[in-house]
Amino acid sequence: MRLYGVTGWKNAGKTGLMERLVAEIAGRGFSVSTVKHAHHSFDVDHPGKDSHRHRVAGAREVLLASRNRFALMHEMRGAAEWPLEALLEMLAPVDLVLIEGYKRDSHPKIEAFRAETGQPLIAPGDPTIRAVAADCTLDLDRPVFDLDDTGRIADFIVGEVGL
């Protein structure tokens, strides 16, 4: 599977860039899936719903299915977080998997950067970051794109992964 990441600090524009890239690349006829890393506890289920009741009762996994979609919820129950590679094995084959977060993993990435966050660039010390999408002018040893130039960023990623 071809992988490409979008990384950056909080409020740098990662999620907006991911959303635009999925629409742009899928609009070109490629199949795209995403993986999003969350640093905090999250829940896609709602108290009172049957699936939530199953989980609270102690189910390790709950598969919620309909004719429109299915969702598999796996409770870690104190186990270690799964590595990205194990999670990727759960995905159906697609042309491209876009990964949000996972800064320290070895797949190629583009860094989303907004100057107003006050955070430093990650790119200078990280060779897995192949380009930066920024809201300001930067002088780097790799390509820098305007954060809102989704077409050019998508062209770069598609070229990088050989689609």
Backbone torsions as a table, in degrees:
resi	resn	phi	psi	omega
1	MET	NA	140.2	176.4
2	ARG	-83.3	133.1	-177.6
3	LEU	-123.1	144.5	171.1
4	TYR	-150.7	136.2	-176.1
5	GLY	-106.5	156.4	169.2
6	VAL	-121.8	119.8	-176.5
7	THR	-129.6	174.9	-179.3
8	GLY	148.1	172.3	-179.9
9	TRP	-78.6	169.3	178.0
10	LYS	-55.2	138.4	178.6
11	ASN	66.2	20.4	179.2
12	ALA	-86.3	-9.3	179.3
13	GLY	104.4	16.1	-177.7
14	LYS	-60.4	-50.9	-174.3
15	THR	-66.7	-41.4	176.7
16	GLY	-62.4	-42.6	177.9
17	LEU	-64.1	-43.6	177.8
18	MET	-57.5	-48.4	-178.3
19	GLU	-58.4	-46.2	179.8
20	ARG	-66.6	-39.8	179.6
21	LEU	-65.9	-41.4	177.7
22	VAL	-59.3	-48.4	-179.4
23	ALA	-62.1	-44.0	-177.9
24	GLU	-65.8	-49.3	-175.1
25	ILE	-72.8	-40.8	175.6
26	ALA	-63.9	-35.9	177.7
27	GLY	-64.9	-18.8	176.5
28	ARG	-87.8	2.7	176.1
29	GLY	96.9	5.6	178.6
30	PHE	-93.3	147.2	174.1
31	SER	-85.2	134.7	-174.7
32	VAL	-132.8	134.5	169.5
33	SER	-121.7	163.5	-179.8
34	THR	-131.1	153.1	170.5
35	VAL	-128.2	130.7	179.8
36	LYS	-121.5	124.2	177.2
37	HIS	-90.1	132.9	176.4
38	ALA	-113.9	133.7	-179.6
39	HIS	-88.2	-0.4	-174.6
40	HIS	-130.9	172.1	176.3
41	SER	-70.0	137.8	178.0
42	PHE	-138.1	163.8	179.1
43	ASP	-144.8	132.1	176.6
44	VAL	-103.7	3.3	-177.2
45	ASP	-110.1	165.6	-177.1
46	HIS	-127.0	134.5	178.2
47	PRO	-53.6	139.4	179.1
48	GLY	94.8	-24.8	178.0
49	LYS	-73.8	153.0	-176.6
50	ASP	-56.7	-45.2	-178.0
51	SER	-63.6	-38.2	177.2
52	HIS	-64.1	-41.0	178.8
53	ARG	-62.6	-38.6	177.6
54	HIS	-61.5	-46.2	-179.3
55	ARG	-63.1	-47.0	-179.0
56	VAL	-61.4	-33.2	179.5
57	ALA	-69.8	-16.6	175.4
58	GLY	123.1	4.1	179.2
59	ALA	-60.8	136.9	176.7
60	ARG	-73.5	-43.4	176.8
61	GLU	-131.4	144.4	173.7
62	VAL	-129.7	122.6	176.9
63	LEU	-104.6	116.3	178.9
64	LEU	-103.5	121.9	-172.4
65	ALA	-134.5	146.1	171.9
66	SER	-145.9	-178.1	178.9
67	ARG	-73.9	-13.7	-178.7
68	ASN	-95.0	-29.8	-177.6
69	ARG	-169.6	167.2	169.0
70	PHE	-137.3	154.4	178.2
71	ALA	-135.0	130.1	176.4
72	LEU	-105.5	120.3	176.7
73	MET	-107.4	126.9	-179.3
74	HIS	-119.2	117.3	178.7
75	GLU	-82.6	127.3	-179.0
76	MET	-72.6	-30.5	177.0
77	ARG	47.6	44.1	176.8
78	GLY	90.4	-7.7	178.7
79	ALA	-72.7	161.7	179.0
80	ALA	-66.1	151.5	176.5
81	GLU	-62.1	137.8	179.3
82	TRP	-71.5	143.1	175.4
83	PRO	-71.4	157.7	-179.4
84	LEU	-53.4	-42.2	-177.9
85	GLU	-57.5	-41.8	179.5
86	ALA	-66.8	-37.9	178.9
87	LEU	-67.9	-39.1	-179.9
88	LEU	-62.7	-32.0	178.7
89	GLU	-64.3	-19.5	-179.6
90	MET	-82.3	-14.7	-177.1
91	LEU	-82.6	145.9	171.6
92	ALA	-69.7	150.8	-179.9
93	PRO	-60.5	136.8	176.1
94	VAL	-142.6	172.1	177.9
95	ASP	-69.4	-38.2	-174.8
96	LEU	-149.6	135.2	170.4
97	VAL	-109.1	120.6	174.2
98	LEU	-95.8	131.6	-173.5
99	ILE	-117.5	121.5	177.3
100	GLU	-99.1	124.6	-178.1
101	GLY	95.6	-145.2	-178.7
102	TYR	49.9	50.7	-178.4
103	LYS	-51.9	-39.9	-170.9
104	ARG	-89.1	-2.8	178.9
105	ASP	-79.6	165.3	-167.7
106	SER	-92.3	0.0	179.3
107	HIS	-69.6	156.9	178.6
108	PRO	-67.9	147.2	-174.7
109	LYS	-141.3	160.3	166.6
110	ILE	-116.9	136.9	-179.6
111	GLU	-94.9	127.3	171.0
112	ALA	-86.1	132.3	-175.3
113	PHE	-139.8	125.8	171.9
114	ARG	-120.3	125.1	-178.0
115	ALA	-59.9	-34.6	-175.3
116	GLU	-64.1	-17.1	179.8
117	THR	-71.5	-22.5	-179.1
118	GLY	77.4	2.5	179.4
119	GLN	-84.7	151.0	177.6
120	PRO	-76.0	159.6	172.6
121	LEU	-65.6	142.2	174.8
122	ILE	-86.1	-33.4	-171.2
123	ALA	-50.9	-46.0	-175.2
124	PRO	-55.1	-30.3	-179.5
125	GLY	-104.4	11.7	-174.3
126	ASP	-135.3	104.3	-178.7
127	PRO	-69.6	-12.7	177.6
128	THR	-76.5	-14.9	176.1
129	ILE	-85.9	109.0	-173.2
130	ARG	-88.0	-18.7	-178.9
131	ALA	-161.0	166.9	178.0
132	VAL	-128.1	137.3	172.8
133	ALA	-109.8	112.5	-169.8
134	ALA	-129.1	160.9	176.5
135	ASP	-98.6	14.1	-179.5
136	CYS	-147.8	171.4	177.9
137	THR	-81.3	133.1	179.3
138	LEU	-132.1	146.6	176.1
139	ASP	-109.2	100.3	-176.3
140	LEU	-129.2	169.3	178.6
141	ASP	-89.1	17.9	178.3
142	ARG	-147.1	167.2	-176.6
143	PRO	-60.2	143.1	174.7
144	VAL	-123.8	126.4	179.6
145	PHE	-114.1	155.0	170.4
146	ASP	-66.0	132.5	-176.8
147	LEU	-54.9	-28.0	-178.3
148	ASP	-96.5	1.9	-179.1
149	ASP	-89.6	69.9	-174.0
150	THR	-58.5	-40.0	-178.7
151	GLY	-59.9	-47.3	179.9
152	ARG	-67.9	-37.6	178.0
153	ILE	-65.1	-44.0	177.8
154	ALA	-62.4	-42.2	176.5
155	ASP	-56.1	-44.7	-179.5
156	PHE	-61.6	-49.4	-177.8
157	ILE	-64.2	-46.3	179.3
158	VAL	-58.5	-41.1	176.5
159	GLY	-66.7	-41.1	-179.9
160	GLU	-61.4	-39.1	-176.3
161	VAL	-93.0	-4.5	175.2
162	GLY	80.3	31.2	176.2
163	LEU	-90.5	NA	NA
